């Protein structure tokens, strides 16, 4: 885990070695190789991973630091609690998940890993040795000897082996230390699970010494039942086994209808285009995650609103399902909402976009009541996009998941330690022309660094990031050419910081059909260990798209904080079949300009605005700390118009910004 600037109280737990035996409320039982229970205690018997598949084991590629890979298809379905699974996902940090992939990561500043069971995500998973492990070093290169093997042994069991995988340790050479070899064995013949540990060494980062730096256990799909086998397990140890037996008959019963997804199966953000384009199908998923047939009526409702918990809905619809004894355990339903969606949703921010929540809620009507209310609601982001106008043509859109409003003192940045990125799925047939990004930098700093961007193939169905389609860079010489969004100083007003918006044209436009995707990655090119004075900002305000990525040495995976953060990176794209010139090589704006005179001024300066066509402009004045102290929206005609800046401002330095058709131009205003 790479250390980041995070604020959270340190969770401290006492070390807990595995008890010889234990169980849960559903009847699952575990026994360790130290148990004295006859015929139940397992005998340690390491399965050599090189013998899997008759001597041709699979080596899982793409394993890095804090990521997961999958799905991996199981040769024989495996029954886990009351659900049969035919695939699984493998996490670098010593666990597997069923159903869908999920990143379980930690930090020395966070309460580490949740104990089992826990209704919070992820659920339906098994942790053999949930630790801060890594397959790559501090430079993103593979750690020699670290492998993830999987395959079937001679007994027909499916075996996943973490072989010689170290801990991440920022204080050690290469940022790794220690070695750990352990495996999960799934036996489809009796649904038993065996965890084996060939050796576990010391070597974790010292910050983990007082917390649950490793966790062993598992839980069911609702997170209500599971085995809390160990936490903060003392190391080192070796040649140890734990065997988990399922009950012949489950002793727990659960009625549970889950809001499984909203808009798409991974509940990821989508774009909706205005100006005559057909809105997408509005759908949501419902899953029977209990082990009882549901006979109730099931109400699935969706609402789209600007604010998550307050404010008026701009769309609301409901679908009623009459189960009639047909909604069996593990079965899924898809609610398709038929009410027309009005895509003409004002107002729009300076990005000519507006973000909304699409919240899916499931409710059982009548009895029995839903036994788990923690999974009845799920939401994702809907971004309504308006098009800019160039030469009388509409058709160029900015596809971004952020709201364009930044508080850089509260929200983080990305791409300076590990690469960051976002994924995008085309709502219509489109041609991608450029990358849009917001960056904060210190004016004149010797530590400003260029930023590299990559546009990569992306498969929305599997989530896989593929080959690089184009790469561009934002050089330091171009930093001042971006559109100014805000202006900041340090406490002594000796350093000046600009937040600017850039549009960086691609070398060759990329044509995509509706439903196809791309990923955009970025990295601040600072030498290892050096300081930096610029970074791409991120948006930590809801709604969140769940489309953020992180990349280490070319390995791209879902961002560890994707539930809470979106990067200020997007695409400039036009509808297929339109043709418009992108006027600026630094991509800052369409063809319009502003001028302030006199500047500096001892009186009241005049703002001169020259527009190619009439429209609304928003004028803002911010003080040296970036606080908006005056703002006005006005409709200006095509051509030149003038605006008198209000008097009464004290002498000093201000930032004046003018926003028109989604682009902002800034002027440093000096009053004497």
C-alpha positions as CSV (number, residue, x, y, z in Angstrom):
1,X,0.0,0.0,0.0
2,X,1.4,3.4,-1.0
3,X,1.2,5.9,1.9
4,X,-1.2,8.8,1.1
5,X,-2.3,11.9,3.0
6,X,-5.3,10.5,4.9
7,X,-7.0,11.5,8.1
8,X,-8.4,8.8,10.3
9,X,-8.0,7.5,13.8
10,X,-5.8,4.5,14.2
11,X,-7.7,1.4,15.1
12,X,-5.9,-0.7,17.6
13,X,-6.7,-4.4,18.2
14,X,-5.1,-7.0,20.4
15,X,-3.4,-9.9,18.7
16,X,-5.6,-12.9,18.2
17,X,-4.1,-16.3,17.2
18,X,-6.5,-18.8,15.8
19,X,-8.5,-20.8,18.3
20,X,-8.2,-24.5,17.7
21,X,-11.8,-24.6,16.6
22,X,-14.9,-22.4,16.1
23,X,-18.0,-21.8,14.0
24,X,-20.8,-19.5,13.0
25,X,-24.6,-19.4,13.2
26,X,-25.1,-21.2,9.9
27,X,-23.2,-24.3,11.0
28,X,-19.8,-23.8,9.4
29,X,-17.0,-25.1,11.6
30,X,-13.3,-24.6,11.5
31,X,-10.5,-26.7,13.0
32,X,-6.8,-26.0,13.0
33,X,-3.9,-28.5,12.8
34,X,-3.5,-27.9,16.6
35,X,-7.0,-29.0,17.4
36,X,-7.4,-32.3,19.3
37,X,-10.8,-33.2,17.8
38,X,-10.5,-36.6,16.3
39,X,-11.2,-36.9,12.6
40,X,-11.7,-33.1,12.3
41,X,-8.3,-31.6,12.8
42,X,-6.5,-31.3,9.4
43,X,-3.1,-32.5,8.7
44,X,-0.8,-30.0,7.1
45,X,-0.1,-31.3,3.5
46,X,1.2,-28.6,1.2
47,X,0.0,-28.8,-2.4
48,X,3.0,-28.1,-4.6
49,X,1.6,-25.5,-7.1
50,X,3.9,-26.8,-9.8
51,X,1.9,-30.1,-9.8
52,X,-1.5,-28.4,-10.6
53,X,-3.2,-29.2,-13.8
54,X,-1.0,-32.2,-14.2
55,X,2.2,-30.2,-14.0
56,X,1.1,-27.2,-16.0
57,X,-0.2,-24.7,-13.4
58,X,-1.8,-21.4,-14.3
59,X,0.2,-18.3,-13.3
60,X,-2.1,-15.3,-12.7
61,X,-0.8,-12.3,-14.5
62,X,-1.6,-8.7,-13.5
63,X,-1.0,-9.1,-9.8
64,X,0.4,-5.9,-8.3
65,X,0.1,-3.8,-5.1
66,X,-3.5,-3.6,-3.8
67,X,-5.4,-4.9,-6.8
68,X,-7.6,-7.9,-7.8
69,X,-7.8,-10.0,-11.0
70,X,-10.6,-12.0,-12.5
71,X,-12.9,-13.6,-13.1
72,X,-11.3,-17.0,-13.0
73,X,-13.7,-19.7,-14.1
74,X,-13.9,-22.7,-11.8
75,X,-13.8,-26.1,-13.6
76,X,-16.5,-27.4,-11.2
77,X,-19.1,-25.2,-9.4
78,X,-18.4,-24.6,-5.8
79,X,-21.2,-24.3,-3.2
80,X,-20.5,-21.6,-0.6
81,X,-23.2,-21.2,2.1
82,X,-26.4,-21.4,0.0
83,X,-25.0,-20.2,-3.4
84,X,-23.2,-22.1,-6.1
85,X,-20.4,-20.2,-7.8
86,X,-18.7,-20.9,-11.1
87,X,-16.1,-18.1,-11.0
88,X,-14.0,-16.2,-8.5
89,X,-11.7,-13.2,-8.2
90,X,-8.2,-13.1,-6.6
91,X,-7.0,-10.2,-4.5
92,X,-3.3,-9.5,-4.2
93,X,-3.7,-9.0,-0.4
94,X,-4.4,-12.7,0.3
95,X,-8.2,-13.3,-0.4
96,X,-10.7,-14.4,-2.9
97,X,-14.2,-13.1,-3.6
98,X,-17.1,-14.7,-5.3
99,X,-19.8,-13.1,-7.4
100,X,-17.8,-9.9,-8.2
101,X,-14.4,-8.5,-7.7
102,X,-13.6,-6.2,-4.9
103,X,-10.5,-4.4,-3.7
104,X,-9.7,-4.9,0.0
105,X,-6.8,-2.6,0.9
106,X,-5.4,-1.0,4.0
107,X,-3.2,1.8,5.2
108,X,-1.2,2.3,8.4
109,X,-3.4,5.3,9.0
110,X,-6.7,3.5,8.6
111,X,-8.3,0.9,10.8
112,X,-6.8,-1.7,8.5
113,X,-9.0,-4.6,7.6
114,X,-12.5,-5.3,8.8
115,X,-13.0,-8.4,11.0
116,X,-15.4,-11.1,9.9
117,X,-18.4,-11.1,9.6
118,X,-19.3,-7.5,8.5
119,X,-22.2,-6.3,6.4
120,X,-20.0,-3.7,4.8
121,X,-18.6,-4.5,1.4
122,X,-17.0,-6.8,0.3
123,X,-19.2,-9.8,1.2
124,X,-19.1,-13.5,0.0
125,X,-15.4,-13.8,0.4
126,X,-12.6,-15.8,2.0
127,X,-9.4,-14.3,3.5
128,X,-6.6,-16.8,3.9
129,X,-4.1,-14.1,5.0
130,X,-5.5,-10.6,4.5
131,X,-2.4,-8.5,4.7
132,X,-0.7,-5.6,3.0
133,X,1.0,-7.8,0.4
134,X,2.6,-6.8,-2.9
135,X,3.8,-8.5,-6.1
136,X,5.7,-5.4,-7.2
137,X,8.4,-3.2,-5.8
138,X,8.5,0.5,-5.2
139,X,9.3,1.1,-8.9
140,X,6.4,-1.0,-10.0
141,X,8.7,-3.9,-11.1
142,X,7.8,-7.5,-10.3
143,X,9.2,-8.8,-7.1
144,X,11.5,-11.7,-8.0
145,X,9.9,-15.1,-7.2
146,X,6.5,-13.8,-6.1
147,X,3.8,-15.7,-8.0
148,X,0.1,-16.5,-7.9
149,X,-0.6,-20.0,-9.1
150,X,-4.0,-21.7,-9.6
151,X,-5.4,-24.9,-10.9
152,X,-6.8,-28.3,-10.1
153,X,-4.8,-30.9,-8.1
154,X,-4.9,-34.7,-8.5
155,X,-7.9,-34.9,-6.1
156,X,-10.0,-32.5,-8.2
157,X,-9.7,-29.7,-5.7
158,X,-9.2,-26.1,-6.9
159,X,-6.1,-24.5,-5.4
160,X,-5.0,-20.9,-5.3
161,X,-1.5,-20.3,-4.0
162,X,0.3,-17.1,-3.0
163,X,3.9,-18.2,-3.4
164,X,6.8,-16.2,-1.8
165,X,4.7,-13.0,-1.8
166,X,6.2,-10.2,0.4
167,X,4.6,-7.4,2.5
168,X,4.6,-3.9,1.3
169,X,7.1,-2.0,3.5
170,X,7.9,1.5,2.6
171,X,10.9,1.5,4.9
172,X,12.6,-1.5,3.3
173,X,14.8,-1.7,0.2
174,X,12.5,-1.8,-2.8
175,X,9.6,-1.1,-0.5
176,X,9.0,-4.8,0.3
177,X,10.2,-7.3,2.9
178,X,9.4,-10.8,4.2
179,X,8.0,-13.7,2.3
180,X,4.7,-15.5,2.6
181,X,3.5,-18.8,1.0
182,X,-0.1,-19.9,1.7
183,X,-3.0,-21.4,-0.3
184,X,-6.8,-21.7,-0.4
185,X,-8.1,-25.2,-1.4
186,X,-11.7,-25.5,-2.5
187,X,-13.1,-29.0,-2.6
188,X,-16.2,-29.2,-4.7
189,X,-16.9,-32.8,-3.6
190,X,-17.9,-31.8,-0.1
191,X,-17.8,-27.9,-0.2
192,X,-14.9,-27.9,2.3
193,X,-12.3,-25.2,2.4
194,X,-8.7,-25.7,3.5
195,X,-6.2,-22.9,4.3
196,X,-2.6,-23.9,4.4
197,X,0.5,-21.9,5.4
198,X,3.9,-23.1,4.3
199,X,5.6,-20.2,5.9
200,X,4.7,-16.7,7.1
201,X,7.5,-14.4,7.9
202,X,7.9,-11.1,9.7
203,X,8.4,-8.0,7.5
204,X,5.3,-5.9,7.5
205,X,5.6,-2.2,7.8
206,X,6.3,-1.1,11.4
207,X,3.1,1.1,11.4
208,X,1.0,-2.1,11.5
209,X,2.6,-3.5,14.7
210,X,-0.3,-2.5,17.0
211,X,-3.2,-3.3,14.7
212,X,-4.9,-6.1,12.9
213,X,-2.2,-6.3,10.3
214,X,-3.5,-9.6,9.1
215,X,-6.9,-11.2,9.2
216,X,-8.2,-14.7,8.6
217,X,-11.8,-15.6,8.1
218,X,-14.8,-15.6,5.7
219,X,-18.4,-14.5,5.4
220,X,-21.6,-15.1,3.4
221,X,-23.2,-13.0,0.7
222,X,-25.1,-10.8,3.2
223,X,-22.2,-10.3,5.6
224,X,-24.3,-11.4,8.5
225,X,-22.7,-14.8,9.0
226,X,-19.0,-15.8,8.9
227,X,-15.9,-17.1,10.7
228,X,-13.7,-14.7,12.6
229,X,-10.7,-17.1,12.7
230,X,-7.8,-14.8,13.5
231,X,-6.7,-11.1,13.5
232,X,-3.2,-9.6,14.2
233,X,-1.9,-13.2,14.0
234,X,1.6,-13.3,15.5
235,X,4.4,-14.1,13.0
236,X,6.5,-15.9,12.0
237,X,5.0,-19.4,11.8
238,X,5.0,-22.3,9.3
239,X,3.4,-25.6,8.3
240,X,0.0,-24.8,9.6
241,X,-3.5,-25.8,8.4
242,X,-7.1,-24.7,8.9
243,X,-10.0,-26.7,7.6
244,X,-13.5,-25.3,7.3
245,X,-16.4,-27.7,7.1
246,X,-19.9,-26.8,5.8
247,X,-22.9,-28.1,7.7
248,X,-25.0,-30.9,6.3
249,X,-28.0,-28.6,6.7
250,X,-27.7,-24.9,7.2
251,X,-28.9,-23.8,10.6
252,X,-29.6,-20.2,9.6
253,X,-32.4,-18.8,7.5
254,X,-32.3,-15.5,5.8
255,X,-34.9,-13.6,3.8
256,X,-33.1,-11.0,1.8
257,X,-33.8,-9.0,-1.4
258,X,-30.8,-6.9,-2.3
259,X,-30.5,-3.8,-4.5
260,X,-27.8,-5.4,-6.6
261,X,-27.0,-2.6,-9.1
262,X,-28.2,0.7,-10.5
263,X,-28.1,1.5,-14.2
264,X,-25.5,-1.2,-15.0
265,X,-24.2,-4.4,-13.4
266,X,-21.2,-2.6,-11.7
267,X,-23.2,0.5,-10.8
268,X,-20.8,2.7,-12.6
269,X,-21.5,6.3,-13.7
270,X,-23.0,7.0,-17.2
271,X,-23.4,10.0,-19.5
272,X,-26.7,11.2,-21.0
273,X,-26.4,13.6,-23.9
274,X,-28.9,16.4,-24.6
275,X,-30.1,17.9,-27.9
276,X,-32.2,15.2,-29.4
277,X,-30.3,12.0,-28.4
278,X,-32.4,9.2,-27.1
279,X,-32.0,8.6,-23.4
280,X,-30.6,5.2,-22.3
281,X,-32.7,2.4,-20.8
282,X,-33.0,3.0,-17.1
283,X,-32.6,-0.3,-15.3
284,X,-31.7,-1.8,-11.9
285,X,-30.9,-5.2,-10.6
286,X,-32.5,-7.1,-7.7
287,X,-30.9,-10.3,-6.2
288,X,-32.3,-12.8,-3.8
289,X,-29.3,-13.1,-1.5
290,X,-31.1,-15.1,1.2
291,X,-31.6,-18.8,1.4
292,X,-35.4,-18.8,1.3
293,X,-37.8,-18.4,-1.6
294,X,-39.4,-15.0,-1.6
295,X,-43.1,-15.0,-2.0
296,X,-43.6,-11.3,-1.2
297,X,-44.4,-8.5,-3.7
298,X,-41.1,-6.8,-4.5
299,X,-41.1,-3.0,-5.1
300,X,-38.1,-1.7,-7.0
301,X,-38.0,2.1,-7.3
302,X,-35.5,4.5,-8.8
303,X,-35.1,8.2,-8.3
304,X,-32.6,10.6,-9.9
305,X,-31.9,13.7,-8.0
306,X,-29.2,16.3,-7.7
307,X,-28.5,15.8,-3.9
308,X,-28.3,12.4,-2.4
309,X,-30.6,12.8,0.6
310,X,-32.4,16.1,-0.1
311,X,-33.8,18.0,-3.0
312,X,-36.5,17.3,-5.6
313,X,-36.4,14.3,-7.9
314,X,-36.0,15.0,-11.6
315,X,-37.0,11.4,-12.3
316,X,-38.8,8.7,-10.4
317,X,-40.4,5.4,-11.4
318,X,-41.4,2.1,-9.7
319,X,-41.7,-1.5,-10.9
320,X,-43.7,-4.1,-8.9
321,X,-42.7,-7.7,-9.1
322,X,-45.2,-10.4,-8.0
323,X,-42.9,-13.2,-6.8
324,X,-45.6,-15.9,-6.3
325,X,-43.0,-18.3,-4.9
326,X,-40.8,-18.0,-8.0
327,X,-38.0,-15.8,-6.6
328,X,-35.6,-18.5,-5.6
329,X,-32.3,-18.1,-3.7
330,X,-29.6,-16.6,-5.9
331,X,-32.1,-15.7,-8.5
332,X,-31.9,-12.2,-10.2
333,X,-34.5,-9.8,-11.5
334,X,-34.0,-6.8,-13.7
335,X,-36.3,-3.8,-13.3
336,X,-36.8,-1.8,-16.5
337,X,-38.3,1.6,-15.9
338,X,-40.6,2.9,-18.6
339,X,-41.4,6.4,-17.6
340,X,-39.8,8.9,-20.1
341,X,-36.7,10.7,-18.9
342,X,-36.4,14.4,-19.7
343,X,-32.8,14.9,-20.7
344,X,-33.1,18.7,-20.8
345,X,-32.1,19.2,-17.2
346,X,-30.7,22.6,-16.3
347,X,-28.8,24.2,-14.7
348,X,-25.3,23.3,-15.9
349,X,-22.0,24.1,-14.3
350,X,-19.0,25.7,-16.1
351,X,-18.3,22.2,-17.5
352,X,-21.7,22.3,-19.3
353,X,-22.4,19.1,-17.3
354,X,-24.5,18.3,-14.3
355,X,-24.1,15.3,-12.0
356,X,-27.1,13.5,-10.4
357,X,-27.6,10.5,-8.3
358,X,-29.5,7.4,-9.6
359,X,-30.6,5.6,-6.5
360,X,-32.2,2.1,-6.7
361,X,-34.1,0.9,-3.7
362,X,-35.7,-2.5,-3.1
363,X,-38.5,-3.2,-0.6
364,X,-40.4,-6.4,0.3
365,X,-44.1,-5.8,0.7
366,X,-45.8,-7.8,3.4
367,X,-44.3,-10.7,5.5
368,X,-41.8,-12.0,6.1
369,X,-39.8,-8.8,6.5
370,X,-36.5,-8.3,4.8
371,X,-33.9,-9.7,7.2
372,X,-31.0,-7.4,6.1
373,X,-31.8,-3.8,5.4
374,X,-28.1,-2.8,4.9
375,X,-28.2,-3.8,1.2
376,X,-31.6,-2.4,0.1
377,X,-30.2,0.7,-1.6
378,X,-27.5,1.4,-4.1
379,X,-26.8,4.5,-6.2
380,X,-24.5,5.7,-8.9
381,X,-23.8,8.8,-10.9
382,X,-25.6,10.1,-13.9
383,X,-24.0,13.0,-15.8
384,X,-26.2,15.1,-18.1
385,X,-24.0,16.6,-20.8
386,X,-24.7,19.7,-23.0
387,X,-22.7,20.4,-26.1
388,X,-20.7,23.4,-26.8
389,X,-21.3,25.4,-30.0
390,X,-18.6,26.2,-32.5
391,X,-19.4,28.1,-35.7
392,X,-23.1,27.5,-35.2
393,X,-22.7,23.7,-34.8
394,X,-23.6,21.8,-31.7
395,X,-22.0,18.4,-31.0
396,X,-18.8,18.7,-28.9
397,X,-19.2,17.4,-25.4
398,X,-17.1,17.2,-22.3
399,X,-17.4,13.8,-20.7
400,X,-16.3,14.0,-17.1
401,X,-17.6,12.6,-13.8
402,X,-16.6,15.6,-11.6
403,X,-18.8,18.6,-10.8
404,X,-16.2,21.2,-11.7
405,X,-16.2,22.8,-8.3
406,X,-13.0,22.3,-6.3
407,X,-12.0,22.8,-2.7
408,X,-8.3,21.9,-3.1
409,X,-7.7,22.2,0.6
410,X,-10.3,19.4,1.3
411,X,-9.9,17.2,-1.8
412,X,-6.9,15.3,-2.8
413,X,-4.9,14.9,-6.0
414,X,-3.6,12.0,-7.9
415,X,-0.9,10.7,-10.2
416,X,2.2,11.7,-8.3
417,X,3.1,8.4,-6.5
418,X,1.2,5.9,-8.6
419,X,-0.7,6.6,-11.9
420,X,-4.3,7.5,-11.7
421,X,-7.1,7.1,-14.3
422,X,-10.8,7.0,-15.2
423,X,-12.8,4.9,-17.5
424,X,-15.5,6.1,-20.0
425,X,-18.2,4.4,-22.0
426,X,-19.6,6.1,-25.0
427,X,-23.3,7.1,-24.7
428,X,-23.5,7.5,-28.5
429,X,-21.2,7.0,-31.5
430,X,-18.5,9.5,-30.8
431,X,-15.1,10.8,-31.9
432,X,-12.7,11.5,-29.1
433,X,-10.6,14.5,-29.9
434,X,-8.8,15.5,-26.7
435,X,-8.3,15.0,-22.9
436,X,-9.8,17.4,-20.4
437,X,-8.0,17.8,-17.1
438,X,-7.9,20.2,-14.1
439,X,-4.5,20.7,-12.4
440,X,-3.2,22.8,-9.5
441,X,0.4,24.1,-9.7
442,X,2.7,26.5,-8.0
443,X,3.5,29.5,-10.2
444,X,7.2,29.6,-10.9
445,X,8.2,26.6,-8.8
446,X,11.3,24.6,-9.8
447,X,9.4,21.5,-8.8
448,X,6.6,21.7,-11.4
449,X,6.7,18.5,-13.4
450,X,5.2,17.5,-16.8
451,X,2.1,15.3,-16.8
452,X,1.8,12.3,-19.1
453,X,-1.6,11.0,-20.3
454,X,-2.5,7.7,-22.0
455,X,-5.7,6.8,-23.8
456,X,-6.1,3.0,-23.6
457,X,-8.5,0.5,-24.8
458,X,-11.1,-0.5,-22.2
459,X,-13.6,-3.4,-22.2
460,X,-16.8,-2.3,-20.3
461,X,-17.9,-5.9,-20.0
462,X,-14.9,-7.3,-18.3
463,X,-13.3,-4.1,-16.9
464,X,-10.0,-4.9,-18.6
465,X,-7.7,-2.1,-19.6
466,X,-5.9,-2.9,-22.9
467,X,-3.3,-1.4,-25.3
468,X,-2.3,2.3,-25.4
469,X,-4.1,4.0,-28.3
470,X,-2.5,7.4,-27.9
471,X,-0.3,9.3,-25.5
472,X,0.1,13.1,-24.9
473,X,1.8,15.3,-22.4
474,X,1.2,18.6,-20.6
475,X,4.6,20.3,-20.4
476,X,5.5,23.0,-17.9
477,X,5.8,25.6,-20.6
478,X,2.0,25.1,-21.2
479,X,0.9,25.4,-17.6
480,X,0.0,29.1,-17.9
481,X,-2.0,28.5,-21.1
482,X,-4.9,26.7,-19.3
483,X,-8.1,28.3,-18.4
484,X,-7.9,29.7,-14.9
485,X,-10.5,28.3,-12.4
486,X,-9.1,29.7,-9.2
487,X,-6.1,31.3,-7.6
488,X,-4.5,30.7,-4.2
489,X,-1.6,31.9,-2.0
490,X,0.2,30.5,1.0
491,X,-0.3,32.1,4.4
492,X,2.6,34.5,3.8
493,X,1.4,35.3,0.3
494,X,4.9,34.4,-1.0
495,X,3.8,31.5,-3.2
496,X,1.0,31.7,-5.8
497,X,-1.0,28.6,-6.9
498,X,-3.3,28.3,-10.0
499,X,-6.0,25.8,-10.6
500,X,-6.4,25.6,-14.4
501,X,-8.3,23.6,-16.9
502,X,-6.6,22.1,-19.9
503,X,-7.7,20.5,-23.1
504,X,-4.9,18.5,-24.6
505,X,-5.6,17.4,-28.2
506,X,-4.9,13.8,-29.1
507,X,-2.4,13.0,-31.9
508,X,-5.2,11.2,-33.8
509,X,-8.9,11.3,-33.0
510,X,-10.4,8.0,-31.8
511,X,-13.8,6.8,-33.1
512,X,-15.9,4.7,-30.9
513,X,-19.4,3.2,-31.2
514,X,-22.0,3.5,-28.5
515,X,-21.2,1.2,-25.6
516,X,-17.5,1.0,-26.4
517,X,-15.0,2.4,-23.9
518,X,-11.6,3.9,-23.2
519,X,-9.5,4.5,-20.2
520,X,-7.5,7.6,-19.6
521,X,-4.5,7.3,-17.3
522,X,-2.1,10.0,-16.1
523,X,1.1,10.4,-14.1
524,X,3.1,13.4,-12.9
525,X,6.6,12.7,-14.1
526,X,8.5,13.4,-11.0
527,X,11.7,11.4,-10.3
528,X,11.4,8.8,-7.5
529,X,11.8,10.5,-4.1
530,X,11.6,14.1,-5.5
531,X,9.1,16.7,-4.5
532,X,6.5,18.1,-6.8
533,X,4.4,21.3,-7.0
534,X,1.6,20.3,-9.4
535,X,-1.0,17.5,-9.5
536,X,-4.3,16.6,-11.2
537,X,-7.0,17.3,-8.7
538,X,-9.7,14.8,-7.6
539,X,-13.3,15.3,-6.7
540,X,-14.3,13.8,-3.3
541,X,-17.9,15.1,-3.3
542,X,-20.7,12.8,-4.1
543,X,-22.1,11.5,-6.4
544,X,-19.1,9.2,-7.3
545,X,-18.9,7.2,-10.5
546,X,-16.8,4.2,-9.3
547,X,-14.8,4.5,-12.5
548,X,-11.4,5.6,-11.0
549,X,-8.3,3.5,-11.7
550,X,-4.8,3.2,-10.3
551,X,-1.8,1.9,-12.3
552,X,1.5,0.5,-11.2
553,X,4.1,-0.4,-13.8
554,X,1.4,-0.8,-16.5
555,X,-0.9,-2.8,-14.3
556,X,-4.2,-1.1,-14.1
557,X,-6.8,-1.9,-11.5
558,X,-9.9,-0.3,-9.8
559,X,-8.7,2.5,-7.6
560,X,-8.6,1.5,-3.9
561,X,-10.7,4.6,-3.0
562,X,-13.1,4.4,-6.0
563,X,-16.2,4.6,-3.8
564,X,-15.2,8.1,-2.6
565,X,-13.1,9.8,-5.3
566,X,-13.1,10.7,-9.0
567,X,-10.2,12.3,-10.8
568,X,-10.7,15.6,-12.7
569,X,-9.9,13.9,-16.0
570,X,-12.3,13.5,-18.9
571,X,-12.7,13.5,-22.6
572,X,-13.6,16.1,-25.3
573,X,-15.7,14.3,-27.9
574,X,-18.0,15.1,-30.7
575,X,-20.9,13.1,-32.2
576,X,-19.9,10.9,-35.1
577,X,-20.8,12.5,-38.4
578,X,-20.0,16.1,-37.2
579,X,-16.8,17.9,-38.2
580,X,-15.4,20.8,-36.2
581,X,-12.0,22.2,-35.7
582,X,-10.4,22.1,-32.3
583,X,-9.0,25.7,-32.3
584,X,-6.4,25.7,-29.6
585,X,-3.4,23.4,-29.5
586,X,-3.4,23.8,-25.7
587,X,-7.1,23.3,-26.0
588,X,-8.1,26.0,-23.5
589,X,-11.1,27.5,-25.1
590,X,-13.3,28.1,-28.1
591,X,-12.7,31.4,-30.1
592,X,-13.6,34.2,-27.6
593,X,-11.6,36.6,-25.5
594,X,-11.8,38.9,-22.5
595,X,-9.7,42.0,-21.6
596,X,-9.5,44.1,-18.4
597,X,-8.4,47.7,-18.6
598,X,-6.8,49.5,-17.0
599,X,-5.0,46.8,-15.1
600,X,-3.5,47.7,-12.5
601,X,-6.2,50.2,-11.7
602,X,-6.7,52.8,-9.1
603,X,-10.4,53.2,-9.9
604,X,-13.0,50.9,-11.4
605,X,-11.7,48.7,-14.2
606,X,-13.8,47.7,-17.2
607,X,-14.2,44.2,-18.5
608,X,-14.3,43.8,-22.3
609,X,-15.9,40.5,-23.5
610,X,-15.9,39.4,-27.2
611,X,-18.1,36.5,-28.1
612,X,-18.6,34.7,-31.4
613,X,-22.3,34.3,-30.6
614,X,-24.6,35.5,-27.9
615,X,-25.0,33.6,-24.7
616,X,-24.8,33.6,-20.9
617,X,-21.5,34.4,-19.2
618,X,-20.7,34.1,-15.5
619,X,-18.3,36.6,-14.0
620,X,-16.5,35.9,-10.7
621,X,-14.0,37.7,-8.5
622,X,-12.0,35.7,-6.0
623,X,-9.6,37.0,-3.4
624,X,-6.0,35.8,-2.9
625,X,-7.3,32.8,-0.9
626,X,-9.6,31.7,-3.7
627,X,-12.8,32.8,-1.9
628,X,-15.6,34.0,-4.3
629,X,-16.4,37.6,-3.2
630,X,-18.5,38.7,-6.2
631,X,-20.4,36.8,-8.9
632,X,-22.8,37.8,-11.6
633,X,-24.5,36.0,-14.5
634,X,-25.5,38.1,-17.6
635,X,-26.6,37.5,-21.2
636,X,-24.2,39.1,-23.6
637,X,-24.7,39.6,-27.4
638,X,-22.4,38.4,-30.1
639,X,-19.4,40.7,-30.5
640,X,-18.0,43.1,-28.0
641,X,-19.8,44.0,-24.7
642,X,-18.5,45.8,-21.6
643,X,-19.0,45.3,-17.9
644,X,-18.0,47.7,-15.1
645,X,-16.3,45.9,-12.2
646,X,-18.0,46.9,-8.9
647,X,-16.2,49.5,-6.9
648,X,-15.6,49.2,-3.2
649,X,-12.9,46.5,-3.4
650,X,-9.9,47.2,-1.2
651,X,-6.5,47.4,-2.8
652,X,-4.8,44.0,-3.5
653,X,-4.5,41.1,-5.9
654,X,-7.7,39.3,-7.2
655,X,-8.5,36.7,-9.7
656,X,-11.3,37.6,-12.2
657,X,-12.8,34.7,-14.1
658,X,-15.3,34.7,-17.0
659,X,-17.1,31.4,-17.9
660,X,-18.7,31.0,-21.4
661,X,-20.0,27.7,-22.9
662,X,-18.2,25.6,-20.4
663,X,-14.8,27.3,-20.6
664,X,-13.3,29.8,-18.2
665,X,-10.7,32.5,-18.8
666,X,-9.0,34.1,-15.9
667,X,-7.3,37.5,-15.4
668,X,-5.0,38.5,-12.5
669,X,-6.6,41.8,-11.4
670,X,-4.5,44.3,-9.4
671,X,-6.2,47.2,-7.6
672,X,-3.9,49.9,-6.2
